[in-house]
Each structure stands twice: as structure tokens, then as C-alpha cells.
């Protein structure tokens, strides 16, 4: 049976003490809710209250947000957030998981899913990359391209290649530190 309100928990990633709330209902499929850049895990309460009968909901505070520790020196890159989410999923043993992210959380959830596709059953990204107007973006790249991309499709292909290289680098780093 689910709890009336969430319980607070701690996990560690890259030596940071990070916080998440768990709404209970352990027998239901897991749902990970990732907040936006100016938010914290409790911004999802209204969603969790409506979905907790159907899901085991976990909502983390990203590093530097809510009750999670701040990074000394202020490293807050998307890949660091993704690594933190990977640690949360691993340490709580909730995979495969449905992931829902908003704004910054949407971007994090998209990259997490790209790097760990086998651990995600469904993905919902709300404003994770901002609105995209492909025709307008294609014109902008075509008209003002100074770095060799002639179309938005070429830019996207380059981005996909960069993501693959990033994934390979990430896998190599994980291998070196035996994760």
C-alpha cells in the first residue's frame, strides 16, 4: 500500500550526498520524476499524488537543488546530472523505469535514456529541449552556417555522432572506476 506522503532518502553520487523522495507502492512499476532547473523534488507532489496508485514514484533533488548537496566549484553539467540519475536508478534497483522530466529534467531524462536505453521503459520529456521549429531551424542553419553544417539534418547527424562518442567515453570512464 502507498504512503500518504513521501519518505526522504539519501544516496551518493560522485561523493555528493543527494536526496530523493519515495512515494511508496513498491509493487507498482517505477516512475522517476526529474524536476527543472529552478525546482526541487517536491514540485512534483501534485503529479505524484495523482499517479501514486499506479506507480512506485521516486523524485530526486538534482545536485545543488532542494535537499541535495551543492557541488564544490559548481560543476552542474547535464552529464553530471545524468550520472547522478544513473546512480539513483542503480542504487534503488528500480530499472526498468518510466522517466518523466520537465525542462532541465527533460534534458537530463533524454540524455539518460540515450545512454541507458535498456533501463527505460517509457520516456516523457516536458519542454526538455524547448520548442523546436524544424523549418525555421533548418533555414537558420542554411543561412548562417559558418561551421560546415548545411542543413539541420547535418547538424542533427553531427549531434548524434557526438552523443555516441560521449556514450563511449562515459562507458570507458565507468570501466576505469569499476562501476
N, C-alpha and C positions, 0 to 999 in steps of 0.2 A: 504494500500500500504506500502511496506517496505521502510526503510530509506536507504540513500546512504551509511552511515557509522553508527556504533553503538552508542547508548547513554549510558553514565555511570550512574550507580545506586549504592546505598548503602543499605545493610541490616545488621542486627545484629544477632550474634550467640555467646552465652557464653560471653557476654559483649564485644565482639570484633566487630569493625567496618569493615565489609567485603565489597568488591567491586565486581560488575559484569557488563558486557556489554550486552545490549539487541539490537538485530539487527532488531527489529520490526516485521511486518507481523503477528499481533496478532490473525488474524483469521485462521492461519495455525496451524497444530499440533506442539506442543512444542518439541524442541530438545535442550538438555542440553549437552554442551561440556566441559569436565573436563580435564584440562591440566596436564602435567607431572611434576616431581619434580624440574626440573631446568627451568621451563617455567612460563608463565603467560597467562592470558585470551586472549591476543592479538596474541598469537601463533596460534590461530585457525582462524585468519582473512581469510586466503586463503580458508579454508573449508567453513566458513560462507558465503563468497562472492558467492560461487558456489551453496550453498543449501538454501539461504535465500528466494528464490522464492517459495520453497516448505515447509519451516518450519519457525516457530517462534523460533529463535535461542537465547539462553541465555548462556553466557560463564562466569563463575565466576573466580576470582583470589582466589585461596585457601589461607587460613591464612598463613601469612609470605611470600606471593608471590605478585608480581605486586603492585597494589594499596591497597591491603588489609593489615590490621593491623597485626603486629607481636604479638605473644603470649608472655607475660612476663613470664620468666622462661623457655621458649622454648618447650612447650608441643606440639608436632606435630605427634601425633599418627594417624593411619588410622581411628580409631573410632571417633576421634575429627573431622577429615575432613568429615567423613560420617554424623556426627551430623550437621555440617555446611551446607552440601548439603541438608539434610532433612529440615533445617530451610529455606533455599533458596526456595526450592520447595513449602513449606508450605506458606511462606510469599508472594510469587509471584503467588500462586494459579495456577500452571502450570501442575498439575497432572491430568491424567496420562501423562507421559513424556517418550520420547525416550532418552536414555542416551548413550553418546559416551565418552569414556575416553581413554587417552593414558598414558602408563607407570604408574606412581603413580596414575594418574587419572583413569586408567583402574582398578587398585586395589580398589580404592575408589568406583568406579561405580559397581564393582562386589559385594562388601560388602553392599553397599546401596541397590542394587537390592535384595540381600539375606534377608535384614532386612525389606524392604518395597516392596515386590513383587507386591502388588496391585497398586502401584503408578508408575510402569514402564511398558510401552507397548513393547518396544524393547530395547535391550542392545547390544552395540558394545564395546568390550574391546580390545584395540590395545596394545599388549605387557604388559598387565596388571599383569601378573604373571611371565613373562619371558618365554622363550621356555621350553616346557615340553617334555621330552623323557620318557614315562611311563616305557618302558622296562628297560632302564638304571636306572631310579629312583627305580624301583622295585628291581633290583639287588643290588643297593647301600643299600637300607633298609634291604634286606635279609642278605647281607654280613656283614654289620657293625652295625646292630641293637643292641643297648645297653639299650633301654628303653621299650622294650616289644612289639614293632611292628615287625611282621614277614614279612609283605608284604606292598607294597604301598597302597593296598586296605584297610588294617587295619589302616594305618596312615590316609588315607582319611576319614574313618569312625570316627576316633577319632577327626579329624578336624571338621567334620560335627557336631559331638556332642558338641564340644567346641563352634561352631558358634551358635548352638541352645541355649546353656547356656548364651552366650553373648547376644543374642537377648532377652532372658527372663530378664536378668539383665538390659539391656537397657530399656525395657518396664517398669520395676519396677522403674527405675530412672525417666523416663518420668512421670509416675503416681505420684511420690512423689513431683515433681516440677510443676505438673499440666500443662503439655504441651499438 
